[in-house]
Amino acid sequence: MKKRTLGDSSIEVAVPRSSGSPDPKGELPMSAIPSVTLNNGVEMPLLGFGVFQMHDSEECERSVYDAIRTGYRLIDTAAAYGNEEAVGKAIKRSGVPREELFVTTKLWIQDAGDERTKPAFERSLQRLQLEYLDLYLIHQPFGDVYGAWRAMEELYQEGRIRAIGVCNFPSDRLMDLMVHHQVVPAVNQVETHPFNQQIETQKFLQENHVQMESWGPFAEGKHNIFENELLRSIAGKYQKTVAQVIVRWLTQRGVVAIPKSVRKERIVENFNIFDFDLSPEDMAAMRTLDTKTSSFFDHRDPNIVKALSEATRPT
Ligand SMILES: NC(=O)c1ccc[n+]([C@@H]2O[C@H](COP(=O)([O-])OP(=O)(O)OC[C@H]3O[C@@H](n4cnc5c(N)ncnc54)[C@H](OP(=O)(O)O)[C@@H]3O)[C@@H](O)[C@H]2O)c1
């Protein structure tokens, strides 16, 4: 691995020696995914696999297995997705040594707080059949996140979790968490895709040494994203698909991307993105798609805070 500076940001990522293509013989490929170094020195793959809305456990297990065999090493689940068990089974079946994987799960709102967080963490580990987590995230910035963070700091200091972080934290809430605690979150996972690019958020996170991770890289297909004219014309230039252009654009910005798919050909497609670079002109052209607004909901909307906080989820 050598290091290089990315055109669109000051973040350095390791560049793989190979293209990262799955091994043609069907054997397990060497992991060829570039990584970012988190603020505590832990290496995190720049590309991973998301499993939101994989409700069918067989489909989830098969998809995660396919993803790992394709070469993905980062798997992103959550207690609230109800599929940690299926993820755990796939990890076990994949045959990839535990230390080569980077497993993320998340703490749901009702499990925040000093008393509830550690038992919730243990339940997640049990479902995943794991001894430790690579990354544990507070899923939503609601409820007793301060109590949760104190418990997560302890688990981190005990070596049960390699890195701790948050999701969906607006920058002011993140600063509040940072200035009142010892451990600075390693990651903030936020909605990031061509229609909500989070340029200002990324600047803030970079200044504060917090790694940005994109959720919903394809905006879950909203806005007819795969048919977008600009994205299609850029994809044509590189003989790539719109999905590949989007994942490359994120990773070229130094943003960790975790696209989700239950289809093997798309799992492979979304993985094959490190054999081309988008030009500075194409990176700039993609900026014109930014609407700077969420395609889903605003985490500051009181109705959303209430609705999510009242949502019953398996924890
Ligand atoms: N922290 C949070 O609050 C939060 C919120 C949402 C998501 N996440 C995480 O982020 C991950 C990714 O986001 P997401 O799952 O919401 O949405 P996404 O990755 O933006 O989009 C997934 C959708 O795109 C389709 N798709 C995938 N690859 C494609 C391709 N190459 N061509 C055409 N269509 C393709 C999938 O369909 P098929 O499956 O049928 O291929 C699915 O409908 C999640 O799985 C989860 O791990 C976190």
The ligand as a Gaussian input file, in Angstrom:
#p B3LYP/6-31G(d) Opt

LIG

0 1
 N      -27.124000       5.344000      10.301000
 C      -28.284000       5.455000       9.687000
 O      -29.205000       6.140000      10.181000
 C      -28.490000       4.759000       8.376000
 C      -29.639000       5.016000       7.601000
 C      -29.801000       4.345000       6.397000
 C      -28.812000       3.466000       5.963000
 N      -27.706000       3.211000       6.716000
 C      -26.644000       2.273000       6.278000
 O      -26.227000       2.651000       4.948000
 C      -26.375000       1.521000       4.067000
 C      -26.661000       1.967000       2.649000
 O      -27.799000       2.771000       2.572000
 P      -29.250000       2.223000       2.135000
 O      -29.303000       0.756000       2.241000
 O      -30.229000       3.000000       2.926000
 O      -29.421000       2.670000       0.630000
 P      -28.521000       2.727000      -0.706000
 O      -27.301000       1.906000      -0.537000
 O      -28.394000       4.162000      -1.069000
 O      -29.487000       2.099000      -1.790000
 C      -29.859000       0.770000      -1.786000
 C      -30.825000       0.584000      -2.975000
 O      -30.092000       0.681000      -4.206000
 C      -30.273000      -0.528000      -4.959000
 N      -28.973000      -0.807000      -5.606000
 C      -27.832000      -1.199000      -5.005000
 N      -26.830000      -1.315000      -5.901000
 C      -27.354000      -0.983000      -7.104000
 C      -26.803000      -0.920000      -8.410000
 N      -25.530000      -1.198000      -8.644000
 N      -27.640000      -0.567000      -9.439000
 C      -28.950000      -0.278000      -9.192000
 N      -29.520000      -0.314000      -7.967000
 C      -28.717000      -0.669000      -6.924000
 C      -30.677000      -1.576000      -3.958000
 O      -31.512000      -2.562000      -4.555000
 P      -31.167000      -4.155000      -4.437000
 O      -30.884000      -4.457000      -2.985000
 O      -32.417000      -4.792000      -4.956000
 O      -29.975000      -4.364000      -5.309000
 C      -31.497000      -0.750000      -2.952000
 O      -32.816000      -0.564000      -3.451000
 C      -27.518000       0.752000       4.719000
 O      -27.665000      -0.537000       4.214000
 C      -27.133000       0.824000       6.184000
 O      -26.113000      -0.090000       6.477000
 C      -27.542000       3.864000       7.921000

